[in-house]
């Protein structure tokens, strides 16, 4: 199989290159951006590539060449790009950009400005497929390869075909953005898309060890209290062992194995092996696992995060809002001759806020925005009012 050619680009590995990119960012009328990270391969992921299409000129930044330590972030290594990437007076195009926004903020303290997310636009326009490959094929008639979807982007030197794959993410993005922006204007949903772009721009990093993740494991509700104590200990043991081994925790020991151990506590390294823990893990971390199992007996059962218990009024309010949202979506779809998705009528976060708090203060309702408030304010207040 013949590898695709690598598009002409500037590969940046030093400060001179960064300053050249910063100059280009100052002059460009628009920027398209994507990043690649190595989350599937290490315990503490990091941005390994930054691809940019700067007014038609392609750049690839290699953060690894600047010696960025993922354990000590944010780094100032890309400081020269901060001002250019933070501008709000021209569009910065992303596709499904929440992860890119969060990673650049985490690793480099860079806050992106001018964000216009093409996946958000495609979703609010009612497109049935909104992945990057799907929208590129629909808009540009180009079928992108998927061979490097699970590539380790910390690999150096990069395979040429992998580099071409990464650059493609910003080669076609400007054309996709141009078509979608026209469609958004024609559909008269500019304000709604702007609301979603603001949500993308505000995305923060939510990674790292979270003890409450215990309660998100499948079938954990069926586990007895003693098993929950042990499971909490095992999750912490796995996190510490994964940090030492520099692998994602789930690749060290998966959740199913941890649950099995918690339900039937082993008493020896041989028992752990029979439960499904790899010999390579046991050789370095088996004794620590047995210590965690013995110590768990003295723990308290972890507290489960509790949402606000729904009152009968909240349940009724939610039912009315969902029924209206569905009917309004169907009505507008008929009237406008296109798919009007539920989230365009009323985003899920808006609905949840209204369910709990009612509609007395629409300005504080997340993601609702001025346009929806003006269009639907009266009906939302009516739907949220408690019956006399």
N, C-alpha and C positions, 0 to 999 in steps of 0.2 A: 504493500500500500504506500502510495506516494504521500509524504507529509505536505501540508499546505505551506506555502512560502510565508516567511515572517514579514509582516508589513514594515516598510521603512519607518524607523523610529529612533529616538535618542534614548540610550540606556544610561541612567544616571547613577554613578557610584561614588561621587565626591562632591565637595562643596562648590567647586566651579560649575559643575553640572546643575546643582540645585539653584544657584544664582541665575543661571541661564533660564531655567524653568520659571523662576520667580519673575524675570523680565517678561517672559512670554505671557504669564498670567496677568501681568499688569495691562497688556495690550489687547488681550483676546476678548471678543464680543460674547463668547460663551465657552463653557468648559464641560466636558463629559468625564466622569470619574468612576473607577471601580477599584476594588482591592482584592487581594488574595491572601488568605491566612492558612495556618497549618493546624487547625483545631483537632483534626482527626488523628494527629500523630504525636502530640506532646501534651504534657500536663498543663503548661501555661502557654497558651497560644500567643502568636504575635502576627502583626501585619508583615508579610514577606514580600509583597509586591504592591506597588501603587501605579495603576495605569491611568493615563490622562490623554484626552483628545482636546488640545488647547487651540480652539479656533481652526481646526483642521490639521494641526501638527501633533504627531503622536510622541508621547514620552512614557518611559517606564522607569520608575524609581525603585532601586533595590535598597530597602532599609537595612538589610543584613550587612551590607557593605559599610554601614556607619557604626557597626558594633553595638546596636541597640540591645540591651539586656531586658528581656521580658519581665524579669523579676523586679526591675527598678524603672517604673514608668510613672508618669509620662516623661518621655525623653525630649530633649531640646534639639535632637539631631536634624529634624526637618523644620526648624524654626523659620528658615528663609521662605517657606511656603505658606506660613500662617496667614499673612495679610491677604495674599492672592486667593487663597481658598476660603477665606472668611468674608469675601465681598458679597454684598447683598444687592448690588446695582446691576447685576447681569445673571443669567441663569447658570446654575450648576446642575447638570443633568445626572441623575442616578437611576438605577432600576432596582427596586427592592432594596433601598439604600439604608434601612435601619441598621443593619450589621456594619456597613461601612462607616456610618456616622459614629456608632458606638466605639468601634475599634480605633478610629483615628483620634477620638477624644481620649480614650483610655491610654493608647500607646504614646501619643505625641501632644496631647492637650490641644489639638487642633479642632476648632469648632467651624463646621462648614456653613457657608452662607449662600443665599440665593437658590436653595434646593428646589428642584422640580423633579419629582419622582415619576417616571414613566409607568411603573407598575401600578402605582396608586391611580394614575389617570386611566389606564386601561381597565382597572377594576371598577371604577366609578362610571365608566362608559358602558359597563356591562359586557365587556369582552369575556368570552367563555374560557379562554386560555391566556394567562397573563405572565407566564414565565418568559425570561428573556429570549430563549430560543424560539418560542412560539410567536412572540410579537415581531421578532426579526423576520421570521419566515413569512408572516402575514403582511408586513409592511414592505420588506425589501426583496422577498422571494428567495432568500438565502437560507439553506438548511445548515445550521451550525453543528459541528461535531460535539460529542459528549465524552470523548475518550479520557479527558483530563479532569472530569468533575470531581474525582477523589484523589487528585495528585497531591503529593507532598511539596508544597510551594517553598519549603526551606531547602529543597534540593539545589545544590550548586555544583557544577554549572547546570543551568536550566536546559532541559531538552528544547531544541528549536520548535518542535511541534507544540510543546506546552506553552512556550512564549507566544506563539501565534494564537493559540487558543485564548490566552489571557488578554492579548491586545484586541482580539475581536470583540471583547465586551465593551470597548469604547469606539470601535470603528463604526459600528452601525447605530450606536445609541443616538447620535445627533439627528439622523434621518427619522428614527422612530419618534424622537421627541417632537420634531417638526410636524409630523403627521398627527400625533396625538394632541398637540397643542391646538392645531386647527380644529380637530374634532371636539375638543373641550369647549372652545369658543362657540362652535356651531350648536352644541348641545346646551349652551348657556349654563355651564356648571363650573365656571372659572373660580368662584368663591369656594365652592365645596372642595375642589381639588386643592386650592390654597390651604384650606383647613387641614387636609391630610398631609400636605407637604410640611406644615408646621409641626405636626405630630412626628414625622420622620426626623425633622431637624432637632427635635428635643430628645431624641432617643439617647438614653444613657446605658452604660455597661451594667449588665445584671448577672454576669458570670461569677465564678468562684464558688467555694464551698458554702452550701446552704443547709443547715441542719434540718430545716423544715421540709426539705426535699423527701424526707422519709415518708411524709404523708401523700406524696404524689406517686409512690410506687404502686404497681398493679397488685390488687388483692391484699393490700396491707391492712385493710379494715378487718379482715378475717383473722389476723394474727392475734394471739393472746398477749396480755400485758408483758409477760416475761420475754416473749419473742420480740416485742417492740423495744424493750430495753437493750436487748442484744443487737438488734438491727441498727439502732442509733450508734452503738459503739462500733459496729462493723463498718458503717459508713465513714466514720471518722478514721478508723484504721486504714480503710481503702484509700481515702484521700491522702493521708500521710505517706502511705506506701507508693502511691502513684506519683507523688511529688518527688520522692527519692528516685524512682525508676524513670521519671520524666515521660510518662505515658498518660493518656486520658484514663480517668478512673474506671470507666466502663470497659475498657480494653484490658485492664488488669484482672478484674473479677466482675462479671456482669451481675445485674440486679437479681436475676432469678437464682443464681448461686447463693448470693447473700441471704435471700429470703429462705432458701432451703436450710442454710446453716442456722439461721435464727430460729427456725421451727424445731430443728433437731440438732442441738449444740454438739459439735465434735469435742472429743477429749484428747485427741492426738493429731499429729501432723498427718498420719495415715488416714484418719477420718476426714480431715480437710480435703485430702486428695480425692477420696471417694466421693465427696460432695461436689467435686468439679473444679477445685482450685488447681491451677497449673503447677506442675513441679517446679518450674522456673521461679514462680512467685513464692512458693513455700520455702525454697532454699534460702531466700533472703528475708522473708517476712513471716514465715510460718509461726515462729515462736511469739512474735508480737500479736499475731491473730489469736493464738491460744490465750495469751494474757488478756486481750480485750474481751474474750468470751468469759473468762473467769471474773473479771472486774465488773462486767455488766450486771451481775446479780445485785450489786450495791447501788445501782443507779435508780433514779425515778423514771417512771414512764414519761417520755417526752410529751409536752403539751402540743395538742393539735391546734394550728391556727384556726380561729373561728371567725367566720363572716358574721355580719349582723344578721341575727335570725329574722327571717321574713315575717312580717305581721300580715294578718288577713288583708289589710288595706294595701300593702305592697304587692301581694300576690294578685289582687284584683286589678291594681294599676298596671302591673306588668302585662297581664292578659289583655287589657284594653289597648295598651300601646302596641303590642305585637300584632293584634288583629288589625288595628288601623294601619300600621306600617305595611303589612302585607297587602291590604286592600289598596292603599295609596300607590304602592309599587306597581300593582297590576293596572290600576287606572291610568297612571302616567305612561306606562308602557304602551297601553292601547292608544292614548291620545298623542303621544310623541312618536309613535311608530318605531320604537327601539326598546331594548331592554333597559329598564330603570331598576337597578339592584336595590335590595333592602337598605344597604349601608349608605346609599345616596339619599334616601328619604330620611333615615335616622340611624346614625352610627350606633354600634352596639354599646360603646361607652356612654353615649348620650342617653340611650334607653335605660341603662343600668342606673345612672345617676337620677334620672327622673323617677324610676321605680322606687328608689329609696327616699329621695328628698322632695319629690313633687316638682311643680313648674312655677313656683312663686318667684324664683330668681333664675330666669333663663340665661342671663349673661354669665352665670357661673357654671353652666352645664358644659362639661368637656366635649369638644369636637362639634358642638352644635353650630356655632358660628352665626354671624349677623343675618346671612341670607336665609337660613332655615328658620331662625327666630322670627324674622319678619313674615315668612311664608306660612309657617305652621304654629306661630305662637299661640293664637287663640284656641286652636284645636288641641294643642298640647296641654294648655291650662285646663281646658274642659275635661280632657281624658284623665288628667291627674287629680282633679277635684274629687274629694270623697263625697259619695252620695249623701244627700241630706237624710 
